[in-house]
């Protein structure tokens, strides 16, 4: 099927935008393997791999999958944790990463819907007297929604 109008594509050597019918064309690419990704702010993201040849134009179809997001606050002993890294790996493919701000807040958008694993890794500072723990959580992302996943870190003895 055709992609929605104005879906944006990124190609290693070029960018393209779909026309009214949801189709696009990129000329002048060398023959060989190609990986394409497409993104649309309301319809989602998609990926496709293919092989380009010189004999005839290559037609590839990209199916967009709806995306969602995760946001939340990371605390340690009730206080915001600044600079913690939040990584998400989705079982359906794709991933995302963010760092908490001064208030412990983070947001990760553009995750494929489904289940995945979120890992919180706190930044270690010179003031830390013990090694903070890494927290892992299973998450479930829904299309078009941003879910809230907060975490409380605790220090473990060195």
N, C-alpha and C positions, 0 to 999 in steps of 0.2 A: 503494500500500500504506500501511498504518498505520505510524506511528512508534512507537518503543518507549515504554513507560510512563515517565513522569517526565522526558521530554525537555523542556528549557527553551527558551522562545521569547522573543525581544526584539523588540518593536514600538515604533516611535518614540513612540507614545502609550500603550502598554500592554505588560504581560507576561502570559504564559499558560503553563500547564503541561498536558501531555497527560494524558488519563485512562487507564483500564485498557486501552482499545482503541487507544490511540495517536492519538486525535483531540483537537482543541482548538477552542475558540470564543472569539472576541473580539467584543464588542458595542459599539456606539456610536462606531465609527470613521467619519470623514467620507468621502464618495465621492471617488474619484480614484485615482491610482497609489499602490501600496504595495510596499515591499520588506520581506520577512521573512527572518530568519535563525533557525536552530534549532541547538542544541548539546546533545550528550549525552556525558557523560564517557567512555563506552565505545564508543558507536556512531558518533561523529564529528560533523561539522557539515554544514549544508546551507543553501542560499539559494533564494529564489523571488521573482519579481516578478509583480504582477497589477494588475488594475483593479477597484476596489470600486464598486458601483452601489447605488442606493436601491431598485431594482425587486425584487431578490431577493438572498438571501445568496450571497456569493462563496465558492466552494470552491477552495482552492489545495492542491497536494500538494508537500511538501518531501521530497526524497530526501537522506538523510544519507550523506556520504562519509567514509570512515575517514581519520583523521589520524595523523600521526607528529610527530617533533620532531628538532631538531638541538641538540647541545651541543658544547662544546669549550673550548680554551684558546688565547688569543692571546698570542704572545711577540714581543719585539723584542730581538735579540742575546742570546737565551736567557733574558731576564727577562720576567716577566708585564707585560702592558699593561693598565693600569686605565683605565676610561672610554672604551674603544673602542666604536664603534657597529657592530653587526652587523645588516644588513638582508637579508631573503630575499624574493624574488619568485618564486612558483611559476608554471610554465608553464600549469598547470591552473586558475590563479586563486588568489587569496589571497596573503597576505604576512605577515611577522612581523618584529619588531625587538626587539633587546635591547642592553644595555650590559654590558661586562665589569666584574667586581668587582675588588677589590684583587689577587686571585690570577690575574687574566686570564681567569677562567671566565665563560661565558655559557650560557644555555639559551633556546631558542625552541620552544614547543609549539603544537599546534593547526594544523600545516601540512598542507594537502591532499597526499595521496600523489602521487608523480610526480617529475619533474625540475624544477629551478629554478636560480636564480643567487643566490649569497650574496656580499655585498660587505662587507668590513671596512674601516671608516674610523676610523683612530686619532685620539684627541683630541690636539690640538697644545698643548703647554705652553710657558711662557716659557723653560724650560730647553732646549728643542729648538734645536739649532744648524743643523738641516736639516729639510726638509719630509718627514715620513714618507710612505711610499707607501700607496696604497689597494690592497687585494688582492681579487681576484674569483675565485670558484670555482663550478664547476657542482656541484650537489648532487642526490642521489637519495633521496627520503624514502619510507619504506615504512610501510604501515598498522600502527599499534600499536607502532612501534619508535622509539627515539630513537637517531640515529646520531651518531658523534663526528666533528667536522670541526675540526681544529686548524689554526692558521695562524701563520707566522713572518713578521713585518714587518721590512723593512730600511729604513734611512734613505737618502734620495737627496740629492744635493748641491743647495743652494739655487739 
